[in-house]
Amino acid sequence: MSSVQEMLSAADRAPSDVDGTSKYTRNNPYSSTVVSNYPLNSENTVKETRHIAFALEAGMTYSPGDSLGVLPEYRAEAVAEVLAALGFTGEARVLNYYKQEVSLDVAMRSWLTIGKLTRGTVGQYAKLAGAPRVGGRGYDALKQMCGPENKERAEEYCWGREFIDLITDFPGAVTDPQELFNVLPRLAARLYSISSSQLAHPSAAETTVRVVRYSSLGRERQGVASGELGERAVVGAVLPIFLHSNQNFRLPEDGSAPVIMIGPGTGVAPFRAFLEERQAKGERGKNWLFFGDQHEATDFLYREQWAAMQQQGTLTRMDTAFSRDQPHKIYVQDRIRENAAEIYAWLQDGAYFYVCGDAVHMAKAVESALLDAIAQGLNGTPERAAEYLAVMKQQKRYQRDVY
């Protein structure tokens, strides 16, 4: 039995949770066929972004703003490397989180997080690492990364490392394969914003995926899900997926309401769905899209489609910010400030304001620029602008899908 089949067989017997209207969930996924997978970036880019479409079974439905969940698998090479470092074979039998027996190979591919290292994993590993398993200076070094007082030291160690690095640096702690379920967190499903409208694509859900690849400490690394989607999810491949509803990120019910969308990079994905939906319904509301990335020549995702939508009148206006195309970096928040007066005019006309993408930097910077635009429009203080934005939130006219 293949690792995917064994994982799905176990999932079929696992308790179910609810992620949408479909009978398929993260614990009972649908085996979907990849129907398209192609790059969106031009050649000579440092980034790799792919458009990937998954076939849906009749009755599986989604709305713009929803996500597609993927249950990822680690590369066979990564699993083999960990097995070799631990001195185990993939045929060994273990009990998964539902006390169902699976092979260790399947457990490492589909159940356990053997990728990005966390402080929790270091702490749990250290509990096993007492003498005589890992003795002397090795155990002392592990102890110095445990506990809240050593948080910074542990985070510094974890940065850029994976489980293979931990067991290479401090070998010998795990003597029973079953112990890995106490050391490693469960491999979580990955959610990707759906970048299509089902009105335009009735039997498929499409996604926009940035493939994560990097080098660290002499090893070539990749994201577990994005790496799989970028390398192994070829057309015809079958992957376990489910649909995830997001009721807090929805188009206005009034099709005549204006919409402003801020989506740099892959954050543009749900707005492609928004625009396809409004186009398919013939809605007359104005649509303004802000998009940003590094270089216009290589990273202008869906450029031809946006141009067609502008010609057809669906996309009223589009502003771009390509940060590396000039000596000083320009981001979407800078474009918001440049167009503050018109943005405020749209808000006064009842516009809905959406943000999708990076929560740490972009979303905060965008909100700051939006508040400045509101304050200027009101000829008021930051406090008045905050009150205005609070009302927009209550009216569900300010919605974010950030991560």
Secondary structure by P-SEA (a helix, b strand, c coil): ccaaaaaaaaaaacbbbbcccccccccccccccccbbbbcccccccbbbbbbbbbbcccccccccbbbbbbccccaaaaaaaaaaacccccbbbbccccccccaaaaaacccccccccaaaaaaaaaaccccccccaaaaaaaaaccccaaaaaaaaaccccaaaaaaacccccccccccccccccbbbbbbccccccccccccccbbbbbbbbccccbbbbbaaaaaaaccccccbbbbbbbbbcccccccccccbbbbbbbccccaaaaaaaaaaaaaacccbbbbbbbbcccccccccaaaaaaaaaaaccccbbbbbbcccccccccaaaaaaaaaaaaaaaaaabbbbbbbcccccaaaaaaaaaaaaaaaaacccaaaaaaaaaaaaaacccccccc
